[in-house]
């Protein structure tokens, strides 16, 4: 019997970057635990990491290419698959134009440095600007705010929670997510440290989340009113003469403009709409300003709504006018070992370079909003999408209006999926290309080190070698690029690109390289976040734009919305928000029995007052209807949610025909995105507005 070995790696399921110790004997995994020697996560681990072994051994997982035929799925060779895909994509483009082919990128691409470094070459070979991704169902408001305020969409501030004395969390639940656009493994421990040093954590959310229950203060607020709250806080600070730019006083433009546009948004004006009191808002603003250091962090609830762009702009503005921007304990900027922000001074992104064909939605960060993908497929005419490649994504479950998108996918002339499962999206493909994944893949966090609350770097070797018949994602993309262009392979690997970037990065003088990281399998600690904004800002004059016209021009829309609220509730009296579960991540963790076992977590949470009016009991089935669809699921009644608001987990709905994910199919959960409305977007950024969906609820029979 072979001896027990230890392997060190970073979990690649979510943004938390938890270090793992995996004990194994040969190909048998004996245990997966948190790595206490990892300088970033310090031993923290969540249930999802333990399930990495399940994806490695999953019998449902695909390992060779499949082709859909009249007789069902059939195995084909890699060579046959690549050749047919290239021929059919080129034929589609020759018949209908370059942009008749589209690409959708799912969330796992952000956790795969091989993909991140290979996709630009693939896009160039394919030659289409019809690109979509999960970013527009998640985080575009963050990127657009940074684009217009700092000149670079990837220059995104993160809360320095390890040194702050006041952490204000708006629409986020980091105890469950361990951060989102803020990698922070072990948030609960970090929150406790804030409190132990005499600091405070305050949460603003329509639901008393797991984070809110551990915070010092929780402020209930109605969905989609976060921008009003932030404006009122900013107005309070100006009226009370509590604004201080501190060290950035000579680097900020637009202070007078921000004061002017916030003047009418007093706490008294917005309190009723927000569902709180003017005094509560005013005191929150003053407490924030009085703290020795403070940081406001707004996340999913604030981003995936109809005013997501305003929320992220105003979050940055609040941090700036209190002197908590690019300052210890405030909103700071990580300096990753591999730099993702490239010098492009005078060229603030590509926002508005194009608009989508059907709904005229903005093009940003080289993509269109996924909320309009179905429109572009189903609407005939010049520029109609006829073929689609999805890469590690399941938009039928993860994007708004999922049922309509499924119908659109079925109408395509040709579809290719790079994925390890036959799921709700890939079942519509003509060819599926499965990649090596998880424990078979080397790992370096290109993106999430750029959002981390501490500067570290770590490279993980594959635990197990991929088998001869398997391909890495980047090998698949490279093969497709070569087949599309007819060019010869230059033999460049992602490891070579990574090594070159590390040697040219911020820590080059310290000897940073891929070899250095290989010599330090637990990771390398590069220190606490340091002020660095003025060395990295990308605006043409290297100044912070506090009140961009782009955002100011959207404030009348917010005012109109506030005036129309009562009328909007006539037919759909409830407002829907999503929620995250500790044992799931988006749509791609549900085929692990250890993560989905137990009581059905897919319920609609409702306040007891609303349940009494509807005459429904705990565990009873209810029907939730929106403008676009209807679902049925059990109700859970408690007072951890604001009256008039209901909450359903996202990422479920695998139990439908055509898929081959047997564990997931056995779960009763429904997809929240069968009732979210693709027409509800943030008009500024095009981001999907999942939160705030108007719904009606009625009782049906059934028990949990």
KEZADO-659360 format. One record per residue (C-alpha): z, y, x. Coordinates in pm, whole numbers, padded with zeros to 5 digits, always signed. Last residue first. Layout:
N
ZYX...
# end
This chain:
704
+00327+02041-04231+00286+02039-04608-00004+02074-04846-00118+02269-05154-00293+02604-05148-00149+02955-05131-00350+03273-05089-00402+03510-04800-00638+03806-04757-00754+03927-04416-00830+04247-04225-00888+04174-03853-00650+04390-03648-00674+04187-03332-01006+04020-03262-01188+04343-03179-01464+04218-02948-01535+04453-02657-01840+04676-02701-01688+04935-02469-01676+05256-02669-01737+05109-03014-01445+04870-02981-01576+04589-03193-01554+04458-03548-01906+04345-03641-01836+04006-03482-01568+03946-03750-01285+03705-03687-01268+03435-03956-01420+03130-03783-01276+03280-03469-00925+03165-03558-01046+02811-03499-00854+02540-03682-00591+02305-03540-00558+01952-03680-00569+01777-03341-00746+01441-03314-01069+01606-03201-00891+01750-02898-00785+01406-02780-01131+01264-02841-01341+01532-02678-01688+01408-02769-01813+01683-02999-02062+01644-03282-01824+01669-03575-01531+01908-03588-01174+01876-03467-01199+02116-03173-01072+02416-03371-00834+02576-03122-00844+02859-02866-00652+03132-03046-00313+03103-03212-00270+03262-03559-00060+03570-03650+00005+03756-03974+00086+04125-04032+00185+04288-04360+00553+04265-04275+00602+04284-03896+00658+03953-03722+00967+03779-03589+01104+03763-03943+01018+03400-04002+00783+03191-04214+00547+02937-04066+00236+02879-04277+00014+02574-04254-00365+02604-04213-00677+02677-04415-00977+02875-04293-01216+03119-04461-01511+03322-04339-01695+03647-04268-01517+03923-04460-01182+03757-04403-01000+03473-04575-00679+03288-04487-00602+02998-04722-00248+02871-04711-00102+02525-04659+00274+02505-04707+00500+02452-04406+00756+02718-04506+00711+02800-04872+00463+03027-05047+00533+03253-05344+00286+03521-05230+00545+03795-05273+00814+03576-05117+00592+03488-04822+00528+03856-04760+00901+03930-04748+00960+03627-04522+00721+03758-04256+00421+03538-04174+00307+03318-03885-00015+03125-03950+00003+02785-03787-00172+02605-03506+00122+02460-03314+00104+02116-03479+00421+01936-03373+00403+01707-03073+00126+01628-02831-00127+01895-02735-00042+01954-02369+00053+01599-02267-00253+01465-02448-00489+01673-02239-00817+01746-02419-00693+02084-02544-00700+02271-02216-01042+02435-02242-01037+02659-02550-00838+02961-02424-00543+02830-02228-00291+02601-02394+00066+02486-02335+00239+02827-02333+00072+02935-02656-00099+03270-02702-00110+03471-03021-00380+03631-03234-00343+03920-03477-00445+03938-03843-00380+04231-04076-00294+04162-04437-00393+04345-04757-00763+04255-04746-00918+04395-05064-00719+04720-05094-00601+04744-04732-00888+04966-04612-00800+05239-04863-00454+05287-04711-00589+05309-04358-00859+05572-04406-00681+05874-04257-00587+05688-03938-00945+05567-03896-01075+05921-03917-00835+06032-03644-00935+05744-03417-01303+05824-03465-01227+06188-03382-01071+06067-03053-01390+05903-02927-01531+06217-02761-01221+06240-02542-01298+05896-02402-01648+05969-02264-01551+06327-02184-01325+06185-01914-00968+06319-01931-00777+06223-01614-01073+06199-01374-00912+06106-01042-01080+06274-00742-01287+06121-00464-01571+06372-00523-01830+06106-00609-01575+05881-00779-01512+05556-00587-01140+05558-00510-01048+05321-00224-00874+05536+00036-00723+05762-00229-00595+05458-00414-00405+05297-00126-00033+05320-00201+00110+04981-00095+00162+04657-00285+00421+04431-00123+00328+04214+00173+00046+04003+00310+00217+03666+00256-00012+03383+00366-00055+03065+00163+00120+02728+00140-00172+02564+00328-00135+02795+00629-00374+02663+00898-00652+02649+00640-00581+03012+00564-00623+03113+00926-00945+02910+00951-01084+03093+00648-01022+03416+00833-00760+03688+00872-00684+03769+01234-00446+04058+01169-00723+04306+01253-00930+04155+00971-00656+04220+00716-00838+04474+00498-01157+04271+00493-01439+04196+00737-01310+03858+00859-01214+03760+00505-01563+03845+00379-01731+03637+00650-01505+03340+00573-01578+03363+00203-01953+03375+00262-01935+03071+00491-01715+02883+00245-01958+02966-00038-02229+02777+00154-02554+02899+00311-02804+02616+00370-03106+02852+00351-03269+02630+00088-03643+02683+00058-03799+02902-00212-03986+02774-00517-03831+03054-00722-03707+02871-01031-03646+02541-00851-03457+02718-00573-03240+02907-00819-03172+02591-01022-03065+02403-00709-02839+02693-00610-02675+02703-00951-02612+02328-00944-02475+02344-00589-02251+02633-00692-02110+02427-00978-02027+02142-00739-02239+01829-00780-02147+01468-00858-02345+01149-00797-02198+01103-00450-01842+01131-00574-01638+01445-00529-01375+01431-00260-01014+01437-00384-00752+01702-00312-01013+01967-00244-00892+02222+00012-00690+02515-00115-00718+02862+00035-00441+03117+00001-00404+03492+00031-00115+03720-00062-00070+04082-00170+00189+04110-00445+00159+04201-00814-00184+04036-00826-00494+04181-00993-00729+04174-00689-00577+03840-00588-00696+03736-00932-01064+03790-00866-01144+03598-00549-00876+03332-00598-00965+03065-00341-01012+02702-00437-01181+02391-00305-01300+02159-00585-01220+01794-00656-00876+01872-00805-01027+02091-01073-01396+02028-01124-01711+01854-01013-01991+01982-01231-02153+01845-01545-02512+01949-01626-02586+01926-01998-02946+01925-02123-03082+02004-02469-02769+02196-02561-02621+02222-02912-02335+01983-02830-02253+02224-02547-02096+02479-02782-01848+02275-02989-01782+02040-02698-01964+01773-02501-01752+01812-02192-01779+01878-01817-01993+02189-01848-02312+02354-01728-02500+02391-02054-02875+02426-02108-03048+02540-02425-03409+02543-02540-03602+02667-02843-03283+02806-02992-03204+02759-03363-02901+02533-03305-02743+02803-03093-02771+03054-03378-02596+02824-03625-02312+02778-03375-02298+03158-03338-02261+03196-03713-01972+02949-03715-01801+03127-03426-01788+03471-03581-01597+03626-03292-01607+03453-02951-01386+03175-02818-01463+02876-03040-01844+02889-03051-01822+03071-02718-01733+02753-02525-01791+02842-02161-01832+02680-01822-02189+02807-01777-02396+02856-02090-02772+02879-02040-02978+03011-02329-03337+03003-02450-03529+03197-02719-03351+03532-02708-03557+03785-02906-03708+04060-02691-03992+04143-02928-03911+04037-03280-03687+03792-03462-03315+03840-03512-03127+03509-03481-03079+03493-03103-02998+03859-03037-02773+03872-03342-02584+03561-03226-02513+03727-02890-02388+04049-03051-02013+03995-03017-02079+03869-02663-02110+04230-02548-02403+04291-02309-02385+04231-01936-02439+04381-01591-02094+04542-01570-02184+04743-01879-02459+04738-02140-02361+04926-02453-02430+04809-02810-02752+04914-02985-02701+04659-03263-03028+04462-03243-03178+04526-02899-02863+04578-02697-02840+04903-02508-02945+04953-02149-02818+05156-01854-02530+05253-02080-02259+05178-01826-02409+05087-01489-02111+05167-01268-01995+05503-01138-02264+05567-00873-02151+05868-00668-01952+05650-00434-02063+05289-00432-01833+05130-00174-01769+04768-00282-01462+04668-00477-01430+04288-00450-01254+04285-00112-01153+03945+00025-00803+03984+00173-00694+04158-00145-00548+04510-00142-00362+04533-00472-00367+04868-00654-00056+05016-00810+00082+05122-01148+00446+05216-01092+00736+05073-00897+00596+05194-00567+00335+05465-00630-00039+05451-00693+00026+05598-01037+00382+05659-01153+00390+06039-01131+00463+06073-01503+00119+06223-01570-00056+05931-01396+00120+05642-01573+00059+05800-01911-00308+05863-01823-00361+05502-01717-00224+05380-02049-00429+05647-02226-00754+05518-02077-00659+05156-02152-00575+05233-02514-00881+05451-02571-01110+05170-02459-00934+04915-02676-00966+05125-02991-01127+04866-03220-00904+04587-03091-00910+04335-02808-00761+04566-02545-00425+04678-02690-00320+04340-02824-00461+04181-02511-00293+04407-02254-00119+04735-02203+00109+04783-01903+00309+05106-01871+00495+05157-01544+00816+05329-01451+01002+05448-01144+01318+05657-01122+01320+05646-01502+01337+05981-01682+00968+05985-01783+00987+05646-01952+01311+05732-02127+01150+06054-02250+00848+05876-02391+01058+05610-02563+01281+05883-02706+00986+06062-02862+00845+05745-03014+01179+05642-03163+01241+05995-03293+00902+05999-03467+00989+05680-03650+00807+05345-03670+00519+05183-03859+00240+05318-03640+00077+05492-03937+00409+05646-04038+00487+05763-03685+00148+05921-03607+00186+06279-03728+00557+06311-03659+00515+06178-03307+00264+06457-03245-00105+06387-03203-00223+06746-03245-00162+06847-02884-00311+06534-02726-00659+06683-02682-00524+07003-02525-00278+06839-02286-00549+06601-02166-00787+06892-02106-00523+07082-01909-00466+06781-01683-00839+06722-01632-00878+06676-01258-00633+06490-01034-00616+06474-00653-00398+06770-00556-00107+06672-00781-00133+06305-00682+00195+06294-00488+00398+06406-00789+00179+06431-01103+00473+06555-01306+00476+06607-01682+00817+06652-01844+00755+06992-01998+00899+06879-02334+00571+06964-02510+00366+06791-02237+00584+06481-02234+00586+06463-02613+00207+06489-02633+00175+06197-02390+00409+05986-02603+00218+06084-02916-00112+05991-02751+00030+05655-02648+00151+05581-03001-00183+05679-03153-00364+05457-02903-00133+05168-02993-00211+05192-03365-00449+04895-03368-00189+04654-03508+00123+04806-03665+00417+04856-03433+00752+04682-03391+00946+04827-03098+01139+04579-02888+01402+04690-02639+01594+04522-02359+01338+04245-02320+01398+03870-02341+01304+03839-02709+01012+04076-02653+00862+03843-02393+00871+03541-02626+00708+03766-02885+00871+03967-03159+00537+04041-03324+00365+04370-03406+00415+04463-03037+00571+04731-02818+00797+04576-02553+01060+04753-02342+01201+04627-02011+01482+04824-01847+01625+04870-01502+01979+04830-01372+01897+04608-01076+01978+04300-01282+01741+04411-01558+01443+04436-01326+01537+04101-01167+01544+03939-01512+01189+04056-01570+01077+03903-01239+01234+03569-01330+01063+03573-01670+00736+03674-01508+00729+03362-01290+00372+03384-01161+00251+03744-01174-00124+03794-01191-00183+04118-01379-00512+04136-01569-00316+03882-01768+00034+03799-01659+00243+03488-01661+00072+03419-01997+00385+03308-02185+00640+03546-02032+00348+03791-02000+00320+03858-02376+00117+04176-02396+00044+04426-02674+00218+04717-02502+00463+04637-02222+00677+04921-02083+00846+04827-01758+01117+05067-01646+01293+05039-01310+00992+04916-01114+01007+04733-00782+00896+04374-00852+00704+04492-01158+00442+04685-00962+00222+04705-01271-00149+04651-01202-00416+04916-01152-00785+04822-01187-01046+04911-00925-01293+04652-01057-01484+04898-01277-01524+05151-00998-01544+05532-01025-01176+05601-01074-01150+05750-01424-01486+05651-01573-01516+05306-01419-01144+05236-01429-01140+05292-01804-01456+05083-01846-01307+04794-01651-00983+04785-01849-01168+04819-02180-01393+04523-02082-01098+04282-02074-01108+04007-02336-01397+03908-02560-01633+04125-02354-01513+03945-02040-01602+03609-02201-01957+03658-02082-02306+03775-02176-02626+03828-01980-02965+03931-02114-03079+04125-01804-03313+03844-01707-03468+03760-01368-03372+03394-01331-03390+03407-00952-03190+03729-00936-02930+03585-01171-02900+03276-00950-02854+03486-00636-02579+03688-00807-02418+03364-00941-02352+03209-00599-02042+03399-00482-01864+03392-00817-01964+03032-00877-01818+02911-00549-01510+03126-00608-01426+02934-00924-01140+03075-01131-01348+03361-01274-01613+03108-01372-01349+02930-01581-01364+03215-01839-01712+03141-01969-02045+03283-01857-02333+03317-02106-02691+03347-01981-03005+03456-02166-03375+03368-02155-03614+03577-02367-03543+03854-02116-03829+03758-01886-04089+03773-02164-04187+03557-02461-04448+03306-02347-04408+03336-01970-04031+03356-02009-04015+03043-02223-04242+02855-01981-04020+02963-01692-03714+02830-01870-03892+02507-01960-04012+02437-01608-03682+02521-01441-03484+02304-01685-03725+02011-01651-03707+02015-01272-03329+02049-01259-03277+01761-01504-03525+01525-01340-03376+01587-00995-03022+01546-01122-03110+01213-01279-03095+01148-01653-02833+00990-01878-02915+00984-02250-02754+01159-02545-02871+01058-02891-03169+00861-03021-03379+01168-03101-03297+01289-02751-03035+01513-02591-03036+01493-02213-02726+01426-02005-02656+01496-01639-02389+01287-01460-02010+01323-01444-01905+01402-01801-01535+01407-01892-01437+01206-02196-01263+00940-01981-01025+01210-01847-00898+01111-01500-00946+01445-01324-00884+01647-01639-00554+01467-01689-00441+01528-01332-00466+01902-01385-00226+01857-01676+00079+01933-01462-00062+02282-01408-00070+02349-01782+00302+02286-01824+00400+02594-01619+00499+02622-01254+00710+02863-01050+00806+02748-00702+00785+03079-00518+00469+03193-00702+00341+03434-00435+00483+03319-00103+00421+02948-00181+00709+02770-00010+00873+02673-00339+00556+02487-00439+00583+02399-00810+00546+02034-00895+00270+01781-00965+00370+01415-00934+00242+01066-00857-00133+01124-00861-00327+00806-00782-00643+00863-00576-00478+00743-00254-00106+00776-00312-00037+01120-00444+00217+01399-00437+00086+01733-00552+00276+02045-00447+00151+02343-00643+00131+02720-00598+00097+02913-00922-00194+03159-00929-00088+03320-01261-00442+03393-01381-00500+03064-01563-00627+02711-01496-00687+02731-01121-00353+02603-00993-00318+02690-00625-00310+02406-00374-00087+02198-00151-00137+01823-00107+00135+01578-00019+00082+01214+00077+00259+00892-00022+00174+00600+00206-00097+00344+00139+00000+00000+00000
# end
